[in-house]
Amino acid sequence: MSRGSTGGVFLRVYIALVAALLVILAVGLVGVSLVNDWRADQYRQRLAEAPMTLLTALVAAQPEERRNAWLEQEQERTGMGLALTDTEMLGLGYWERRELDRGEVVTRPASGDSGWRLFHRMPDSDTLLVAHFTGLSERQPQQLMLMLRQWLDAVPEDQREARFQTLRDQTSLTMGIGSGSPAGLSSSQLEQLDANQVVMNVEPEKPSLTLYTRLADGRWITVGPVRPFEPLPVISIGVVMMVMLILMGIIVYLLVRGVESRLRHMERAASRFAAGDFDARVEARGSDYLGQFGAAFNSMAAQVQAVLSAQQEMMRAVSHEFRTPVARIRFALQMVEDMSDSPTIRRQLAEVDGDIESIDRLIDEILAYARLDSATESGMMFEPVPTALMPLAEQVIGSLAPMYPALDITVRGDSPTADVDARYIQRALQNLVSNACHHARQRVMVTISVEEEVVTLDVEDDGPGVPRRDRKRIFKPFTRLDDSRTRRGERQGGYGLGLAIVARVVQWHQGQVAVDSSTVLGGARFSLVLPLQRGDEESSTSSTP
């Protein structure tokens, strides 16, 4: 799992989280709007309860033949449309009919923008009283207060309180009867009240509206205070919801961030371990799944490190132990050769000496690979320094050209400076050029090129090339191909460690090695890709404006 892919996964998580929060915010705002609509409908219904109850009582008190005429008369006074209609003609819904059956008032917006329609069932009848008003004005509450006074004055004085109580029981408005002079009214308002007028007292501080009128017995009745509808402030609620969502998002982010941080730590440890740093471990804290995963990773890493260390120790020990008997055999052969003058014996001894030389080279390569596998040489780690690659390549070609006089070995390209360990890069390049010389027919070419922040060293030959199926496994230790690129002679054969050493050197330099077909010479092309570090002089020159 690469760092980019991990970041991409969590980036998608964060984007999805933000999208979810925005959806929740939108749903919340829509919900607030719906709640406001419902509250406004309930507010209108509460305001309409007392007037509609009073109107139905007044209509019911009229003889049936005079009801329509009375409604027309009151319609002129109140400025509201008043009519009696059969329930079935209105097309009311189920829940609206249920509310009417319970004696409640139903409010419905009129068609278009022509105000509201109020419905209330007449006592002991299927007929509905329908009131239609397009806007609220002072005339409507004043006329309704006059109707209320008329309705109460129509009964004896000792029955007015009971009649008034029946109206109060059917409404949620604050209503009352008092004697004397009501508090909070100015002198002019008291004069209006004594003149049997309707007084509308507005208190802008609250704000609220209270209606007063005086009965025939001298007492006064009051309705209110009636406060205007106050919808839930969408902006304030939106801000609160936004703050809550942001806090929730921060909490979720911190939780996810903690998981992401632990996964990144494990990813870095796994990458270091894969690159050969077998001491890499993760901090296995906690007993959750990630903690258990970290503990399992550490256990696996320790076991792998122990196995590899044992293999390296065995390889080094065996290689070192081989050196002494090989040296003794070579010394004995030299003594035998000095004691014999027979050409046949000398020729056979020379062949045996060549075999011993091959064994000696194999031991050298095994030790070199073992040192690279543990990232040390004589107890020292890699020491990358700015190194000019063109002179290094020329030195490699200069050392190999005398061994292959029939081949045309050339180097071309740029002259970059890279931050490398010259010893190991020279060894890797020498292995590649030597491998190319083993299989080339006439030409071997080394090309050095620079592109952006990397330098590429291509080693090409005009030999048979490497089959596509073998291009990955060719860099594994002790791999020797069985096709036409295998040894062209018994003495020319390698041991399958040269390219493995190249791969290990490039890996420790955080580079890449690959093989494909040469488009110039037609054989194989081995490419070393290494990070590029410019020298001080070149860096200062390139940074000059």
URPEPE-V431266 format. One line per field, one symbol per residue. ss: DSSP state (H for helix, E for strand, L for the rest). phi: phi as a letter, one per 40 degrees, with the letter a starting at -180 (. if undefined). burial: b if it has 9 or more other C-alpha atoms within 8 Angstrom, else e. A space follows every 10 residues. Layout:
ss->???
phi->???
burial->???
This chain:
ss->LLHHHHHHHH HHHHHHHHHH HHHHHHHHHH HHHHHHHHHH HHHHHHHHHH HHHHHHHHHH HLLHHHHHHH HHHHHHHHLL EEEEEEHHHL LLLHHHHHHH HLLLLEEEEL LLLLLEEEEE ELLLLLEEEE EEELLLLHHH HHHHHHHHHH HHHLLLHHHH HHHHHHHHHL LLLLEEEELL LLLLLLHHHH HHHHLLLLEE EEELLLLEEE EEEELLLLLE EEEEEELLLL LLLHHHHHHH HHHHHHHHHH HHHHHHHHHH HHHHHHHHHH HHHHLLLLLL LLLLLLLLHH HHHHHHHHHH HHHHHHHHHH HHHHHHHHHH HHHHHHHHHH HHHHHHHHHL LLHHHHHHHH HHHHHHHHHH HHHHHHHHHH HHHLLLELLE LLLLEEEEHH HHHHHHHHHH HLLLLLLEEE EEELLLEEEE LHHHHHHHHH HHHHHHHHHL LLEEEEEEEE ELLEEEEEEE ELLLLLLHHH LLHHHLLLLL LLLLLLLLLH HHLLLLLHHH HHHHHHHHLL LEEEEEELLL LLLEEEEEEE ELLLLHHHHH HHLLL
phi->.ccccccccc cccccccccc cccccccccc cccccccccc cccccccccc cccccccccc cccdcbcccc ccccccccgb cbabbccccc gccccccccc ccgccbbacc cgbcgbbbba ccdfaccbcb bbbcacbccc cccccccccc ccccbdccbc cccccccccb acccbabbbg bccgbccccc cccccgccbb cbbccccabb bbabcccgcb bbbhcbcccb cccccccccc cccccccccc cccccccccc cccccccccc ccccchcccc bbccbgbccc cccccccccc cccccccccc cccccccccc cccccccccc cccccccccb bccccccccc cccccccccc cccccccccc cccbgbafgb ccbcbdbccc cccccccccc dccbccbcbb bahcbcbbcb cdcccccccc ccccccccbc cbbbbbbbbb afbbbbbbbb abccgbdccb cccccccgcb cbccccdcac ccccbgbccc cdcccccccf bbbabacccc bgccbcbbbb cbbccccccc ccccc
burial->eeeeebeeeb eeebeebbee beeebeebbe ebbeebeebb bebbbbbbbb bbbbebbbbb ebeeeebbeb bbebbebbbb bbbbbbbeee eeeeebbebb eeebbbbeeb eeebbbbbbb bbeeeebbbb bbbeeeeebb bbbbbbbbbe bbbeeeeeeb eebbeebbeb bebbbeeeee eeeeeeeebb ebbeebbbbe beeeeebbbb bbbbbeeebb bbbbbbeeee eeebeebbee bbeebeeebe eebeeeeeeb ebebbbbebb ebbeebebeb ebebeeeeeb bbbbbebbee bbeebeeeee ebeebbeebb ebbeebeeeb eebeeebeee eeeebbeebe eebeebeeeb ebbebbbbbb bbbebbeeee eeeebbbbbb ebbbebbeeb beeeeebebe beeeebbbbb bbeebbbbbb bbbbebbbbb eebbbbbbbb eeebbbbbbb bbbbbbeeeb beebbbeebb eeeebbbbee eebebbbbbb bbbbbbbbbe bbbebbbbee bbbbbbbbbb bbbbbeeebe eeeee
